[in-house]
Amino acid sequence: MKTDVQLQQDVSAELKWEPSIHAEDIGVEVKDGVVTLAGHVPSYAEKRGAEMAAQRVAGVKALAVEMEITLPGPNKRTDADIARSAESVLEWLAPVAQDSVKVMVENGWITLSGEVDWEYKRQAAVNAVHYLMGVRGVTDNIALKEAVSQGSVKSDIEAALRRRAADDLQNIKVDVRGGDITLSGSVHSWSERDLARQAAWGTTGVRNVVDNLSIAY
């Protein structure tokens, strides 16, 4: 198991390795395996990038984010500017162009609502607005329309897990109640946890995924 000093060094190195992040503006502290990121970044996309980079490092038990988004003076934008940009990018985004996704902006924070018929469409909409200038955060309130499940939802998910994370299948439990899926058990890394979530979300008929997986190093 890594010491806090080793973990701090690894997270700092991962931030420096990630080209989309200005690592010199981000401080890293570690205590008992819990990583805290602090400092100032110029965009929400960079903040999310730093979070994801830290989560990639083996040994991170939990992540606390205390970074603030500070825009350079000339780049400040009103909520109306951000809302117009968000609506425009969603209008031109192929996966969600025909779906009903609504935008609300308050103090630079975007809230997306409405309905789409697949999880990948919801994720595409959320990811698209992350990169807009002036955005300080994104809340995803987009709902998934009910879809007809083709075959057994549980069987589909377990089959996907066998393809993607065969070594951990015996440690992952899948509970299905209608379109709601609960994943429990343990995996060995954040990436394996993400694979399990992706397998669940990629199954027809799934409306919600509750991730109760733990990471056992």
VEXRO-282050 format. One record per residue (C-alpha): chain; residue number from 1; residue in one letter; x, y, z. Coordinates in Angstrom, 3 decimals. Layout:
N
<atom kette="A" nr="NUM" rest="A" c1="X" c2="Y" c3="Z"/>
...
***
This chain:
217
<atom kette="A" nr="1" rest="M" c1="0.000" c2="0.000" c3="0.000"/>
<atom kette="A" nr="2" rest="K" c1="1.278" c2="3.478" c3="-0.885"/>
<atom kette="A" nr="3" rest="T" c1="2.171" c2="5.986" c3="1.788"/>
<atom kette="A" nr="4" rest="D" c1="0.544" c2="9.425" c3="1.725"/>
<atom kette="A" nr="5" rest="V" c1="3.838" c2="10.885" c3="0.457"/>
<atom kette="A" nr="6" rest="Q" c1="4.003" c2="8.389" c3="-2.426"/>
<atom kette="A" nr="7" rest="L" c1="0.355" c2="9.042" c3="-3.267"/>
<atom kette="A" nr="8" rest="Q" c1="0.908" c2="12.796" c3="-3.274"/>
<atom kette="A" nr="9" rest="Q" c1="3.857" c2="12.380" c3="-5.636"/>
<atom kette="A" nr="10" rest="D" c1="1.896" c2="10.083" c3="-7.966"/>
<atom kette="A" nr="11" rest="V" c1="-1.137" c2="12.382" c3="-8.145"/>
<atom kette="A" nr="12" rest="S" c1="1.087" c2="15.413" c3="-8.786"/>
<atom kette="A" nr="13" rest="A" c1="2.898" c2="13.504" c3="-11.534"/>
<atom kette="A" nr="14" rest="E" c1="-0.410" c2="12.463" c3="-13.121"/>
<atom kette="A" nr="15" rest="L" c1="-1.611" c2="16.069" c3="-13.149"/>
<atom kette="A" nr="16" rest="K" c1="1.621" c2="17.171" c3="-14.831"/>
<atom kette="A" nr="17" rest="W" c1="1.288" c2="14.346" c3="-17.379"/>
<atom kette="A" nr="18" rest="E" c1="-2.239" c2="15.409" c3="-18.372"/>
<atom kette="A" nr="19" rest="P" c1="-1.814" c2="18.027" c3="-21.151"/>
<atom kette="A" nr="20" rest="S" c1="-5.226" c2="19.673" c3="-20.591"/>
<atom kette="A" nr="21" rest="I" c1="-4.306" c2="20.732" c3="-17.036"/>
<atom kette="A" nr="22" rest="H" c1="-2.078" c2="23.543" c3="-15.738"/>
<atom kette="A" nr="23" rest="A" c1="-0.712" c2="21.468" c3="-12.865"/>
<atom kette="A" nr="24" rest="E" c1="1.309" c2="24.363" c3="-11.392"/>
<atom kette="A" nr="25" rest="D" c1="-1.981" c2="26.011" c3="-10.356"/>
<atom kette="A" nr="26" rest="I" c1="-3.242" c2="22.965" c3="-8.440"/>
<atom kette="A" nr="27" rest="G" c1="-2.119" c2="21.921" c3="-4.988"/>
<atom kette="A" nr="28" rest="V" c1="-2.268" c2="18.289" c3="-3.841"/>
<atom kette="A" nr="29" rest="E" c1="-2.601" c2="17.174" c3="-0.230"/>
<atom kette="A" nr="30" rest="V" c1="-3.039" c2="13.601" c3="0.995"/>
<atom kette="A" nr="31" rest="K" c1="-4.072" c2="12.261" c3="4.382"/>
<atom kette="A" nr="32" rest="D" c1="-4.893" c2="8.612" c3="5.037"/>
<atom kette="A" nr="33" rest="G" c1="-5.347" c2="7.976" c3="1.315"/>
<atom kette="A" nr="34" rest="V" c1="-7.800" c2="10.857" c3="0.861"/>
<atom kette="A" nr="35" rest="V" c1="-6.610" c2="13.300" c3="-1.812"/>
<atom kette="A" nr="36" rest="T" c1="-7.510" c2="17.002" c3="-1.686"/>
<atom kette="A" nr="37" rest="L" c1="-7.107" c2="19.164" c3="-4.786"/>
<atom kette="A" nr="38" rest="A" c1="-6.985" c2="22.933" c3="-4.222"/>
<atom kette="A" nr="39" rest="G" c1="-6.140" c2="26.043" c3="-6.227"/>
<atom kette="A" nr="40" rest="H" c1="-7.570" c2="28.037" c3="-9.127"/>
<atom kette="A" nr="41" rest="V" c1="-8.334" c2="26.839" c3="-12.653"/>
<atom kette="A" nr="42" rest="P" c1="-9.680" c2="28.805" c3="-15.641"/>
<atom kette="A" nr="43" rest="S" c1="-12.506" c2="26.449" c3="-16.637"/>
<atom kette="A" nr="44" rest="Y" c1="-14.887" c2="23.777" c3="-15.424"/>
<atom kette="A" nr="45" rest="A" c1="-13.451" c2="21.376" c3="-18.030"/>
<atom kette="A" nr="46" rest="E" c1="-9.998" c2="21.718" c3="-16.464"/>
<atom kette="A" nr="47" rest="K" c1="-11.453" c2="21.176" c3="-13.002"/>
<atom kette="A" nr="48" rest="R" c1="-13.132" c2="17.964" c3="-14.174"/>
<atom kette="A" nr="49" rest="G" c1="-9.928" c2="16.921" c3="-15.922"/>
<atom kette="A" nr="50" rest="A" c1="-7.976" c2="17.291" c3="-12.689"/>
<atom kette="A" nr="51" rest="E" c1="-10.558" c2="15.254" c3="-10.788"/>
<atom kette="A" nr="52" rest="M" c1="-10.415" c2="12.449" c3="-13.357"/>
<atom kette="A" nr="53" rest="A" c1="-6.612" c2="12.476" c3="-13.410"/>
<atom kette="A" nr="54" rest="A" c1="-6.465" c2="12.069" c3="-9.630"/>
<atom kette="A" nr="55" rest="Q" c1="-8.980" c2="9.221" c3="-9.745"/>
<atom kette="A" nr="56" rest="R" c1="-6.788" c2="7.346" c3="-12.224"/>
<atom kette="A" nr="57" rest="V" c1="-4.019" c2="6.982" c3="-9.652"/>
<atom kette="A" nr="58" rest="A" c1="-3.969" c2="3.637" c3="-7.863"/>
<atom kette="A" nr="59" rest="G" c1="-4.357" c2="3.925" c3="-4.094"/>
<atom kette="A" nr="60" rest="V" c1="-6.683" c2="6.955" c3="-4.009"/>
<atom kette="A" nr="61" rest="K" c1="-9.424" c2="6.089" c3="-1.518"/>
<atom kette="A" nr="62" rest="A" c1="-11.437" c2="9.289" c3="-1.843"/>
<atom kette="A" nr="63" rest="L" c1="-11.189" c2="12.709" c3="-3.459"/>
<atom kette="A" nr="64" rest="A" c1="-11.991" c2="16.147" c3="-2.017"/>
<atom kette="A" nr="65" rest="V" c1="-12.165" c2="19.013" c3="-4.512"/>
<atom kette="A" nr="66" rest="E" c1="-11.531" c2="22.552" c3="-3.265"/>
<atom kette="A" nr="67" rest="M" c1="-10.554" c2="24.098" c3="-6.595"/>
<atom kette="A" nr="68" rest="E" c1="-12.116" c2="27.394" c3="-7.649"/>
<atom kette="A" nr="69" rest="I" c1="-12.815" c2="28.493" c3="-11.212"/>
<atom kette="A" nr="70" rest="T" c1="-11.388" c2="31.938" c3="-11.923"/>
<atom kette="A" nr="71" rest="L" c1="-11.902" c2="33.386" c3="-15.396"/>
<atom kette="A" nr="72" rest="P" c1="-9.515" c2="35.997" c3="-16.815"/>
<atom kette="A" nr="73" rest="G" c1="-11.181" c2="39.432" c3="-16.819"/>
<atom kette="A" nr="74" rest="P" c1="-11.891" c2="39.727" c3="-20.591"/>
<atom kette="A" nr="75" rest="N" c1="-13.477" c2="36.260" c3="-20.662"/>
<atom kette="A" nr="76" rest="K" c1="-16.219" c2="36.868" c3="-18.117"/>
<atom kette="A" nr="77" rest="R" c1="-19.656" c2="35.955" c3="-19.462"/>
<atom kette="A" nr="78" rest="T" c1="-23.216" c2="36.580" c3="-18.322"/>
<atom kette="A" nr="79" rest="D" c1="-25.693" c2="33.797" c3="-17.609"/>
<atom kette="A" nr="80" rest="A" c1="-27.552" c2="34.802" c3="-20.774"/>
<atom kette="A" nr="81" rest="D" c1="-24.354" c2="34.391" c3="-22.829"/>
<atom kette="A" nr="82" rest="I" c1="-23.747" c2="30.934" c3="-21.375"/>
<atom kette="A" nr="83" rest="A" c1="-27.376" c2="29.878" c3="-21.871"/>
<atom kette="A" nr="84" rest="R" c1="-27.334" c2="30.898" c3="-25.527"/>
<atom kette="A" nr="85" rest="S" c1="-24.077" c2="29.048" c3="-26.111"/>
<atom kette="A" nr="86" rest="A" c1="-25.395" c2="25.914" c3="-24.376"/>
<atom kette="A" nr="87" rest="E" c1="-28.616" c2="25.916" c3="-26.372"/>
<atom kette="A" nr="88" rest="S" c1="-26.682" c2="26.373" c3="-29.593"/>
<atom kette="A" nr="89" rest="V" c1="-24.225" c2="23.540" c3="-28.957"/>
<atom kette="A" nr="90" rest="L" c1="-27.046" c2="21.165" c3="-27.978"/>
<atom kette="A" nr="91" rest="E" c1="-29.002" c2="22.112" c3="-31.102"/>
<atom kette="A" nr="92" rest="W" c1="-26.051" c2="21.064" c3="-33.250"/>
<atom kette="A" nr="93" rest="L" c1="-25.130" c2="17.977" c3="-31.196"/>
<atom kette="A" nr="94" rest="A" c1="-26.180" c2="14.992" c3="-33.328"/>
<atom kette="A" nr="95" rest="P" c1="-27.037" c2="12.520" c3="-30.520"/>
<atom kette="A" nr="96" rest="V" c1="-29.491" c2="14.891" c3="-28.808"/>
<atom kette="A" nr="97" rest="A" c1="-30.605" c2="17.233" c3="-31.615"/>
<atom kette="A" nr="98" rest="Q" c1="-34.040" c2="15.608" c3="-31.818"/>
<atom kette="A" nr="99" rest="D" c1="-34.543" c2="15.237" c3="-28.062"/>
<atom kette="A" nr="100" rest="S" c1="-35.963" c2="17.686" c3="-25.533"/>
<atom kette="A" nr="101" rest="V" c1="-33.098" c2="19.020" c3="-23.401"/>
<atom kette="A" nr="102" rest="K" c1="-33.667" c2="22.321" c3="-21.583"/>
<atom kette="A" nr="103" rest="V" c1="-31.012" c2="24.693" c3="-20.264"/>
<atom kette="A" nr="104" rest="M" c1="-31.068" c2="26.901" c3="-17.159"/>
<atom kette="A" nr="105" rest="V" c1="-28.086" c2="28.991" c3="-16.006"/>
<atom kette="A" nr="106" rest="E" c1="-27.608" c2="30.671" c3="-12.638"/>
<atom kette="A" nr="107" rest="N" c1="-24.325" c2="32.280" c3="-11.563"/>
<atom kette="A" nr="108" rest="G" c1="-22.468" c2="30.355" c3="-14.247"/>
<atom kette="A" nr="109" rest="W" c1="-23.918" c2="27.000" c3="-13.177"/>
<atom kette="A" nr="110" rest="I" c1="-25.780" c2="25.091" c3="-15.911"/>
<atom kette="A" nr="111" rest="T" c1="-28.731" c2="22.827" c3="-15.093"/>
<atom kette="A" nr="112" rest="L" c1="-29.859" c2="20.476" c3="-17.853"/>
<atom kette="A" nr="113" rest="S" c1="-33.331" c2="18.921" c3="-17.778"/>
<atom kette="A" nr="114" rest="G" c1="-35.702" c2="17.132" c3="-20.155"/>
<atom kette="A" nr="115" rest="E" c1="-35.732" c2="13.593" c3="-21.545"/>
<atom kette="A" nr="116" rest="V" c1="-33.602" c2="11.447" c3="-23.863"/>
<atom kette="A" nr="117" rest="D" c1="-33.970" c2="7.786" c3="-24.763"/>
<atom kette="A" nr="118" rest="W" c1="-30.392" c2="6.579" c3="-24.166"/>
<atom kette="A" nr="119" rest="E" c1="-27.731" c2="7.173" c3="-21.521"/>
<atom kette="A" nr="120" rest="Y" c1="-25.073" c2="7.964" c3="-24.141"/>
<atom kette="A" nr="121" rest="K" c1="-27.224" c2="10.900" c3="-25.315"/>
<atom kette="A" nr="122" rest="R" c1="-27.504" c2="12.226" c3="-21.778"/>
<atom kette="A" nr="123" rest="Q" c1="-23.748" c2="11.948" c3="-21.312"/>
<atom kette="A" nr="124" rest="A" c1="-23.090" c2="13.634" c3="-24.652"/>
<atom kette="A" nr="125" rest="A" c1="-25.240" c2="16.616" c3="-23.648"/>
<atom kette="A" nr="126" rest="V" c1="-23.532" c2="16.974" c3="-20.263"/>
<atom kette="A" nr="127" rest="N" c1="-20.040" c2="16.641" c3="-21.736"/>
<atom kette="A" nr="128" rest="A" c1="-20.777" c2="19.201" c3="-24.460"/>
<atom kette="A" nr="129" rest="V" c1="-21.580" c2="22.041" c3="-22.051"/>
<atom kette="A" nr="130" rest="H" c1="-18.591" c2="21.281" c3="-19.785"/>
<atom kette="A" nr="131" rest="Y" c1="-16.293" c2="23.024" c3="-22.247"/>
<atom kette="A" nr="132" rest="L" c1="-18.206" c2="26.275" c3="-22.679"/>
<atom kette="A" nr="133" rest="M" c1="-16.395" c2="29.389" c3="-21.498"/>
<atom kette="A" nr="134" rest="G" c1="-17.746" c2="30.793" c3="-18.245"/>
<atom kette="A" nr="135" rest="V" c1="-19.282" c2="27.556" c3="-16.955"/>
<atom kette="A" nr="136" rest="R" c1="-18.663" c2="26.970" c3="-13.252"/>
<atom kette="A" nr="137" rest="G" c1="-20.514" c2="23.689" c3="-12.894"/>
<atom kette="A" nr="138" rest="V" c1="-23.121" c2="21.405" c3="-14.439"/>
<atom kette="A" nr="139" rest="T" c1="-26.132" c2="19.702" c3="-12.852"/>
<atom kette="A" nr="140" rest="D" c1="-27.591" c2="16.808" c3="-14.825"/>
<atom kette="A" nr="141" rest="N" c1="-31.353" c2="16.499" c3="-14.331"/>
<atom kette="A" nr="142" rest="I" c1="-31.963" c2="14.848" c3="-17.698"/>
<atom kette="A" nr="143" rest="A" c1="-34.300" c2="11.860" c3="-17.402"/>
<atom kette="A" nr="144" rest="L" c1="-34.243" c2="8.710" c3="-19.491"/>
<atom kette="A" nr="145" rest="K" c1="-37.396" c2="7.642" c3="-21.273"/>
<atom kette="A" nr="146" rest="E" c1="-38.587" c2="4.157" c3="-20.473"/>
<atom kette="A" nr="147" rest="A" c1="-37.457" c2="1.665" c3="-23.087"/>
<atom kette="A" nr="148" rest="V" c1="-38.480" c2="-1.909" c3="-23.744"/>
<atom kette="A" nr="149" rest="S" c1="-35.840" c2="-4.310" c3="-22.486"/>
<atom kette="A" nr="150" rest="Q" c1="-34.815" c2="-6.896" c3="-25.050"/>
<atom kette="A" nr="151" rest="G" c1="-34.175" c2="-10.046" c3="-23.056"/>
<atom kette="A" nr="152" rest="S" c1="-33.063" c2="-10.112" c3="-19.456"/>
<atom kette="A" nr="153" rest="V" c1="-31.520" c2="-6.840" c3="-18.276"/>
<atom kette="A" nr="154" rest="K" c1="-29.517" c2="-8.642" c3="-15.611"/>
<atom kette="A" nr="155" rest="S" c1="-28.191" c2="-11.202" c3="-18.091"/>
<atom kette="A" nr="156" rest="D" c1="-27.186" c2="-8.431" c3="-20.500"/>
<atom kette="A" nr="157" rest="I" c1="-25.273" c2="-6.579" c3="-17.793"/>
<atom kette="A" nr="158" rest="E" c1="-23.530" c2="-9.683" c3="-16.487"/>
<atom kette="A" nr="159" rest="A" c1="-22.539" c2="-10.641" c3="-20.039"/>
<atom kette="A" nr="160" rest="A" c1="-21.071" c2="-7.155" c3="-20.546"/>
<atom kette="A" nr="161" rest="L" c1="-19.165" c2="-7.445" c3="-17.271"/>
<atom kette="A" nr="162" rest="R" c1="-17.689" c2="-10.768" c3="-18.394"/>
<atom kette="A" nr="163" rest="R" c1="-16.420" c2="-9.099" c3="-21.545"/>
<atom kette="A" nr="164" rest="R" c1="-14.963" c2="-6.093" c3="-19.770"/>
<atom kette="A" nr="165" rest="A" c1="-13.978" c2="-7.105" c3="-16.232"/>
<atom kette="A" nr="166" rest="A" c1="-13.925" c2="-10.876" c3="-16.133"/>
<atom kette="A" nr="167" rest="D" c1="-11.553" c2="-11.081" c3="-13.153"/>
<atom kette="A" nr="168" rest="D" c1="-13.907" c2="-9.083" c3="-10.943"/>
<atom kette="A" nr="169" rest="L" c1="-17.226" c2="-10.531" c3="-12.058"/>
<atom kette="A" nr="170" rest="Q" c1="-17.506" c2="-12.771" c3="-9.005"/>
<atom kette="A" nr="171" rest="N" c1="-17.113" c2="-9.713" c3="-6.767"/>
<atom kette="A" nr="172" rest="I" c1="-19.790" c2="-7.629" c3="-8.505"/>
<atom kette="A" nr="173" rest="K" c1="-23.473" c2="-8.118" c3="-7.697"/>
<atom kette="A" nr="174" rest="V" c1="-26.227" c2="-6.804" c3="-9.947"/>
<atom kette="A" nr="175" rest="D" c1="-29.679" c2="-6.107" c3="-8.540"/>
<atom kette="A" nr="176" rest="V" c1="-32.449" c2="-5.223" c3="-11.012"/>
<atom kette="A" nr="177" rest="R" c1="-35.752" c2="-3.623" c3="-10.042"/>
<atom kette="A" nr="178" rest="G" c1="-37.565" c2="-2.510" c3="-13.141"/>
<atom kette="A" nr="179" rest="G" c1="-35.225" c2="-0.107" c3="-14.923"/>
<atom kette="A" nr="180" rest="D" c1="-33.240" c2="0.636" c3="-11.747"/>
<atom kette="A" nr="181" rest="I" c1="-29.895" c2="-1.152" c3="-11.374"/>
<atom kette="A" nr="182" rest="T" c1="-27.820" c2="-1.398" c3="-8.202"/>
<atom kette="A" nr="183" rest="L" c1="-24.180" c2="-2.488" c3="-8.421"/>
<atom kette="A" nr="184" rest="S" c1="-22.517" c2="-3.698" c3="-5.242"/>
<atom kette="A" nr="185" rest="G" c1="-19.371" c2="-5.580" c3="-4.270"/>
<atom kette="A" nr="186" rest="S" c1="-15.757" c2="-4.598" c3="-4.928"/>
<atom kette="A" nr="187" rest="V" c1="-13.341" c2="-3.897" c3="-7.780"/>
<atom kette="A" nr="188" rest="H" c1="-9.593" c2="-3.251" c3="-7.883"/>
<atom kette="A" nr="189" rest="S" c1="-9.474" c2="0.243" c3="-9.394"/>
<atom kette="A" nr="190" rest="W" c1="-11.449" c2="3.329" c3="-10.432"/>
<atom kette="A" nr="191" rest="S" c1="-11.178" c2="2.212" c3="-14.071"/>
<atom kette="A" nr="192" rest="E" c1="-12.798" c2="-1.165" c3="-13.323"/>
<atom kette="A" nr="193" rest="R" c1="-15.519" c2="0.656" c3="-11.390"/>
<atom kette="A" nr="194" rest="D" c1="-16.143" c2="2.880" c3="-14.413"/>
<atom kette="A" nr="195" rest="L" c1="-16.308" c2="-0.183" c3="-16.694"/>
<atom kette="A" nr="196" rest="A" c1="-18.970" c2="-1.743" c3="-14.488"/>
<atom kette="A" nr="197" rest="R" c1="-21.045" c2="1.469" c3="-14.548"/>
<atom kette="A" nr="198" rest="Q" c1="-20.671" c2="1.741" c3="-18.323"/>
<atom kette="A" nr="199" rest="A" c1="-21.786" c2="-1.873" c3="-18.754"/>
<atom kette="A" nr="200" rest="A" c1="-24.924" c2="-1.192" c3="-16.710"/>
<atom kette="A" nr="201" rest="W" c1="-25.748" c2="2.071" c3="-18.508"/>
<atom kette="A" nr="202" rest="G" c1="-25.201" c2="0.471" c3="-21.911"/>
<atom kette="A" nr="203" rest="T" c1="-28.060" c2="-1.978" c3="-21.449"/>
<atom kette="A" nr="204" rest="T" c1="-31.462" c2="-1.357" c3="-23.010"/>
<atom kette="A" nr="205" rest="G" c1="-34.176" c2="-0.486" c3="-20.484"/>
<atom kette="A" nr="206" rest="V" c1="-31.889" c2="0.905" c3="-17.761"/>
<atom kette="A" nr="207" rest="R" c1="-33.140" c2="4.233" c3="-16.339"/>
<atom kette="A" nr="208" rest="N" c1="-30.954" c2="4.582" c3="-13.263"/>
<atom kette="A" nr="209" rest="V" c1="-27.723" c2="3.051" c3="-11.925"/>
<atom kette="A" nr="210" rest="V" c1="-26.851" c2="3.119" c3="-8.223"/>
<atom kette="A" nr="211" rest="D" c1="-23.126" c2="2.530" c3="-7.736"/>
<atom kette="A" nr="212" rest="N" c1="-22.404" c2="0.927" c3="-4.374"/>
<atom kette="A" nr="213" rest="L" c1="-19.117" c2="-0.595" c3="-5.530"/>
<atom kette="A" nr="214" rest="S" c1="-16.070" c2="-0.205" c3="-3.316"/>
<atom kette="A" nr="215" rest="I" c1="-12.437" c2="-0.238" c3="-4.381"/>
<atom kette="A" nr="216" rest="A" c1="-10.277" c2="-2.900" c3="-2.719"/>
<atom kette="A" nr="217" rest="Y" c1="-6.576" c2="-2.305" c3="-3.311"/>
***
